[in-house]
C-alpha cells in the first residue's frame, strides 16, 4: 500500500495501489536541488566545504598500481588571470610598457626568472620554489577563437569541446568510459576531491555527475559522526517514495567515504605557516589528506577574483600574494613529509586578459595565458613553448595562443597519471587526426599501467538511448559466455539482462527495459557484464 502519510494527495488505483502514472515524470537533479542537495553530498573540514567524487576508473586503476603514487592538484584561478602581469615579458618590455602605461610592473618590482621573463614582487614566495627547480611555465596556453565569456570559457577548459555545448568534463568522460564496478569492488579512497568550490564540470560524466554537494555540510558531518545512515526499508513504488529512496541512496553513498577522509585528516598534523585565507586553508587541508595517506589522486582548489576590469594593480597583487604563499607553504609542507616528488600542481583559468589596459586601470577578457606547474618531479625550472607575439595582435587586441590547452592536459594524463593514450584522446575529444604530443615537463611514465586496458584488447560495451529506451551494445574480440546483470544505485540486483554465448565480433544489442522483465524506476542504474576473461560495468539512465 502507498504510504499516504508522506503525501496526502497521492492517488490510488482501483486496487488500492499507488498509481505512478498520475504523477508527472520527475527530474532527480531538480528534486535534489529543491531540497538543497546537489549530486550526493559534501562535508565541512576545517571550516572549508569539501566535496567528494564518486568511485571512478581513475581511482580503481591508480590506487591498485604499485609503482605510481602520483597526485595531481588543479588550481583554478577563477575570473581570468592576467598572464602578462604574472609572467612579465622582459624581453619585449618596451612594447609591454607602452600597452600598459598605468598598470605595468616596473623593473624595480621584478623577480627575475631569467633574462627574458620575471615575476612581480608579490610572488616573492615563489622565488625559492623556482630556485629549487620546482616550477615550470608553459607559454601561450589557449585555443583558437577563444570564448571571452566566463561561463563558456570555463566550460571549454573543463569539457575540451571547441565545437559544441558539451555538458561533460574531460575527467568525467574518462570516468564514464570504463566506469568501475564500484558496488562490488569500490576503491579504498575517493578518486577526486574539490575544495573551495563544488560541482565543477571537469568531473561530470555522460550520465552521472561525479561530485557531491549539500546545502548544509555541517549537518551532514553531524550525521556521519553519529554513524547514521538513511533507512531504505518500507519504501513503496509511489513516485514520492521513489524520490525519497533516490535521495537517501545518494546521501548514503557519500557517508561511505566520510570515515576514510576524516581518518586521513586526523592521521596527520598541521604544518603551520599557511595564510588564514581561502586558498591557504584549501592547501592546508589537501596537505593533511595527502600526508594522512588518503589515496586520492586528483584535487581541485579555487582562488577567485581574477576578473580585474578595474583597479587591477592592487587586486591582482593581493591575489598573487595569496597564490604564491599557498604554493610555497604547500611544497615546504610536502617536502618536510617526503611527498614533494609525488605531487604535481598546475594552474588553469577560463581565459587570459587583453594585452592592452582599458580605461579603468584594468584589463578586459582576453585569450592565451601561461600555465604554471609546481613540484619536485619537474626536475628543474624553465619555460616550455613559445611566448605569444606581442607585436601581432588580433583585431580585438588579443595575442594568439601558441599552445593548445588540450596538449597540456594530455601530457599530465599520459605522463603523470599514466593513463593509456587511447583513453586520453577520447577523454579530450581528440578528433583532429591523432593524439596530442606530450610536452617535456621533466617527467614521464615508465611502461604502461597494467591496470588500464588498451584499445582492441577487451570487450567493448556502449550504452545508447533512443525513444525513451536504453540499449547496451556489446562486442567481444573473441567468443565468450556473457552474463549481463542490472543493479540499482545501492547495489541490489534487479534483473538479469542476458545470459548466453556471444560470438566473436557479433554486436549484441540489449533493450534494457524489455530484457529486465520487471518495473524499472526512472533514474540511474549500473549494468555488470561477466565474461570468461573478466568483468565490466558502466552506469546508465532509465527514463
N, C-alpha and C positions, 0 to 999 in steps of 0.2 A: 504494500500500500504506500501511497505517497505520503511523505512526512509534511502534512499541511501546516504544522507549526512554523515551518520555515517561511512560508509564503501563503497567506490565506486565499490568494487569487489563483492558485494552481488548479487547473481543471482536471477532472477525472473522466475517463471514458465510460461507456455503458457498463463495463465490468468492474468499475471502481478503481481502475489502474491509472497511473499517470499518463496523460495524453501529451506526449512530447511534440506532436505535430501542431498543437495550438500555440506553440511558442516560436517566435522568430529565431532564426539561426543567430547564435551569439558569437561575437568575436572575443576570443580568450584574452588577447592582449588588451583590448579595450576594457574588458571586465576587470583585469588586474590593475590597469591604470586608474579605473574608477575607485578602486579600493586602496589606492596608494601603493600598490605593489607592482613593479615592472620587471618582468623576466623571471625572477625567482627569489632573490634575497641578497642582503649585504649585511655588514656589521660595522660597528664603530670600534676602532683600535687606536688607542692613544688619542682619543677625541678627533679622529680623522675617519671619514667614511671609506670603507674598503669593500669592494665588490669582487666576487669570485666567479670565474668562468666554470662552466660545466666540464666534466671529463671529456677529453679530446684525444685524437690520434697523436698530437704533438706530445702530450704528457705521457701517453702509453709508450710511444717509441723511445722517447728520450729518457724517461725515468727507468726504463729497462736496459738502456745502453750502459755498459760497464766502463766504457772509455770516454764518456762525454758528460761532464758536469756543467757544460756551458750554459750561461744565463744571459738573456738579453733584456735591457731596460730601455724602453722608448720614453723620451722626454718630449712631450708635446708643448711647443711654445705657441700657445693659442692666441690668435689675433693677427698673425702675420709678422714674423720677426724681420727687422731691418738688418739685412746681412751686411750692408756696406758700412754701418757703424758698429758692427760686431767684429768682422774681419776686414780691417781697413786696407784698401788698395794703395799702399805706399808707393808702389812702382809707377803709378799714374796719379800722383797726389794732386797736381795742378788741375787736372780735369775733375777729379773728385771734389776739390775745394770750390771750384767755380760753380759746380752743380749744387753745392750745399753751403753757400756762404755763411748762413746763420746757424746751421746745426752740425757743421763739420766737426770732426775731432782734431784739435790742433796737435802738432808734433810733440808738444810738451806733455801731452796726455797719452803718449804711445807706450805700449809694452811691445817691444819689437820681437816678433817671432822669427823673422829672417829679414833680409834686406828688401823684400818685396811686400811683406804683409805685417800688420800689427794688430793688437787688441787695445781697446780703451782701458784706462786705469781702473775703472770699476770692476774689471775682470781680473784684477791683480792676483786673486787666489788661484787662478789657473796658470800663472807663470811657472809655478813649481811643477804642476801637472805636465805642462809642455816640456819643461826641462828634464823631467824624469822619463820622457818618452812615452807618456800615457795619453797623448792627444794627437789626432789627425783631423784634417779638414778636407772635405770634398767640395770642390768649387762648382758653382752654377747649376745646382740641382733644381730640376723643374720638369716641364713637359710642354709640347707645342700647343699654341693657342690657349695659354693658361687662363683659367677662370679667375676673375677678380672678385668673386663672391665668397664670403666667409663660409657659407653653408656648402656651396658647390665645391669650393676648393678643398674643404675638409673632407667631403665625401670622396673626391677623386683620390686624395692621398690615402684614404682608407680602403677604397674599393679597387683602385688602379684601372678603372674603366674610363677610357677617354672618349668613348662614343655615346654610351647610353647612361641613363639614370639608374644605375645599379644599386640596389639596397643591400648588398652583401659586402663583406670585407675580405681582404686577401688572406688573412689568417682564418677567418670564418669559413671560407671556401676550402681551405686546406683541411680544417676540422671536418667539414661536411663530406669531403670525398672519401675518406676512409674512416668514417665515424666509428668510434671504438665500441666494443662490446661492454659498455660501462655498467650495465646491470649485473653482469656475470664476472667481469674482471676489471673492476674500477681501478684507476690509478691511485697511488697512495697519497697524492697531493694534488691540489688544484693546478690545472695547466697554465692559467694566466690570472693575474690579479691587477685590477685597476684601482688606483688610489688617487683621491682628489677629484675624480670625475667618474661618471658611470655611463654605461650603455654606448661606448664608442663603437662606431660602425666597423672598425677593424675586426672585431670578434663576432660579427653577425654572419651566420651561415645561410645557405639557401632556404632551409625550412625552419631553423631554430636560431633564436637569439642566445648566444652563449654566455652572456653576462647577466648577473643578478643585481637587483636593487630593491630596496624598500624605502618607504617614506619615513619610517622611524626606526633607524638601525639600533637605537638603544633598547627598544622593546624586543627586537629580535635577539640581541645579546642576552637579555634577561631570560628569554625562553630557552636559549641554548644553555646557559649556565644552570638552569633548573632541569636540564635534560628532558624537556617536554616536547614531544612530537605530536602532531595532529592525528587524531584517530580517524581512520577511513571506514571503520565498521558502521553498518547501519545506514549507509547512504544508498538511496534508491536510484532509479533510472530517470527521475524527473530532470528537466533542464536545470532547475535550481540546484538540485543535488549534484548534477554533473559539473556545474560551475564550482560548487564547494569542493568537490573531490579534486578537481584540477588545481584549485588554489592551494589546497592542503598538500597535494603531491608535490607541487612546485616548491612550496616552502620547506617541506621535509627534506627535499633534495639538498637545499642549502645547509641544513643542520648537519649533514653528514661530514662536512669539512670544518665545521666550527671548532671542534676539539683539536683537530690537526693544526689549524692555524694558530690557535691560542697557545697550544703546547710549544710550537716552534718559537713563537714570540717570547714565551716565558723562559725558554731554554737559553736565551742569550741576554745580554745586558746592553744598556745604552753606552755608546762610545763617548758622547759629550761633544760639544763644540758646534753642533748644528744650530743655525739661526732658528729662533722661535717664530718662523713664518711658515706659510703653507708648504712651500717646496722643501724646506728643511725638515719639517715633520714627516712629509711623504718619504723622503730618502731615509730618514732615521728608522721608520717602520720597515721599509724594504730591507735595510741592512740587518735588522734583527731577525727577520724571517729567513734571510739567506744564511746568516750565521747560525740560526737555530735548525738548519738542515731541513727546511720545509720541503724542498724538492721542486718547487715551481720554477718553470723555465722562462716565462715571459712576464714582464711587468710593464705597466703603463702609468706614468705620472704626468701631471699637467701643471704648467705655470701660465696663467692667463694675464691679459693686459697689454699685449703687444700691438694692438690696433692704434698706433700712435699718429693720429691725424693732426694733433696739435700738441704744443708744449712737449715735444718728443725728448729733448735733451735730458731733462730731469727724470721723466718717467722711464725712459729706456735705461738710463744709468742705474736706477733702482732695481729694475728687473734683472739686468745683467749682474748686479751685485748679488742678488738673491740666487741666481743661477750658478755663478762661479763659486760662491760659498758652499752651496749644496753639493756640487760635483767634487770640489776639493775635499770636503769633510767626508763624503761618501767613500772616496778612494783611500783616504787616510785610514778610515774605519775598516774597510775591506783588507787593506794591506796589513794592518795590525793583526787581523784574524786569519790571514793567509788565503783570502778569497779574491784578491785583486786580479789575478790572471784568469779567473773563471767568469768574470762579469764584464760584458761589453755594454756600453751605454751610447745611444745615438739620439740626436735631436730630430724633430720633424715639426713643420709648420705648414699651414694651408697655402701660403704663398710668401714671397718676399715683399719689399716695398719698392716704389719707384725710385729711380736713381736721383732725380732732381727733387729738391724740397718743394713743399707747397707754400702757400701764403700764410699759413697758420703755425709756422715753426714746427712743422711735422712733415710726414711723408704719406702718400696715398698708396692704395693697394697696387702691388707690383707682381713680378714674375719670379725669376730664379733667385735662389739664396743658397748660402753654404749650409752643408750638413756637418755637424761636429760629432766626432767619435772619441770615446774615452775608454781607457783600460790598458793594463799591462800587456795584454795579448796583442796589442797593435805593434809591439816590438819596435818602438821608436816613433818620434814625432814626424810631421811632414804634411805636405799638401798633395792632393790627388785630383787629377783632371785639369782642365783649362779654365782660367778665370774668364767670365764674360767680357766682351769687348766694350769698354766704356765709351768709345767713340762711334759706336754703331748702334744707335737706339732705334726702337720701333716708333711708329707714328704716335703712340701713346706715351712715349718717353721711357719705355722699359728696355732692359737688356734682354738678350736672347739666352735661353738656357743652353748649357754646354754638357749637361749630364742628365740622362733620363732617370727620374727618381726610382723607377722600377728596377733599374740595374743596381741601384744601391740596396734596395730590398732583397733582390735576388742574391747578391753577394752575402748578405747576412744570413739568409735562409740556407744557402748551399754550403758556405764555407765556415759558418759559425754554429748554426743549429744543425748542420749536417743532414738536411732534408734532400731527398732524391731530386735530381734536376728536372725530371719529367713532372713531378708533383709541383715543384716550384713554378714551372712555366704555366701550368694550368691554374694554379692559385693566383698568379699575377695576370691572368687572361692574356698570355703571350700569343698573339695572333699575327705577329709581324714576320713570321717565317723562320724563327729559330730561337734558341734560348738566349737569355741575357748573359753576356760575357762578364765574368767576375772581375771586380776591381782588386788591385793589390793593396789590401789594407793591413797586411802583415800577418794574417792568419789563414789557415786552411784546414779542411778535414782530411785526415789521413785514412784513406779507404772509404768504403760505403757503409752506412749504418745498416747492419744486418736485420734490424727490426722493421725496416720500411721496405716493402716490396717494390721492385722496379716494374716498368711497363712490360706487358706481354708475359709475365711470369705467373700471373694469378688470375683467378676468376674475376670477371667484371660484373658489377650489378649497379644498375642506374634506375632510380625512381623517376617516373614521368606522371604528368597529370593532364587529364582531358575530360571535359563534360562531367565535372564533379566526380570523376573516377580516379583512383590511384592505381598505377601499374608499376610492377617491378620487372625490369628487363635483365635477364641473366644469360651470360655466355661464358662457357668454360673452355680453356685451351685444350682440355682432354676429357675423355669420357669419365664420368664420375656419378656417384649417387649423391643426391642433394635432399636435404630436409630443411624446408623453409618455415619458420615459426614467427608468429606475431606477438609482441609484448606491449603492454601499456606502460605508462610512464613510471610506474612503481615496480616494474619488473615482473608482473604477473603475466603468464602465458594466456592469451585469449583465443588463439586459433593456430591450427596447422594449415599453412597455405599450399604446400606441395611436399610430396614425399615420393620421389621417382628417380629413375636413371636419366641423366642429361648427357646427350651425345656431344662429342667434340664439335665445337663451332656452331651448334644449334642455338638459336635465340629463343629462350623460353620467356614468354610474357605472361605474368600473373596479374589478374584483376583482383586486387586485394579484397574489396567488398564481397565479390561473388565467391571467392575462394574461402573466405573466412567462415561463411555459412552461419553467422551469428550477428547480432546487432552490434555495430561499432559506433561509439560516440564520436562526435566531431572533435578533432584535436590531434596532438602528436602521438606517434607510436614508434616503436623500433622493430625492424624485422631482423631475424638472425638466420643465416644460411650455414648449415653444417655440411661439409663435404668430406671425401676421403683424405683431402690434403689440408684441411684447416677450417676455420670458422670466420665468418664475415658478418658485419652488421652495419646498419645505417638508419638514420631517423627518417620518417615520412610523416605526411599530414593526411588525415582523413577529413574530407569536407562534407 
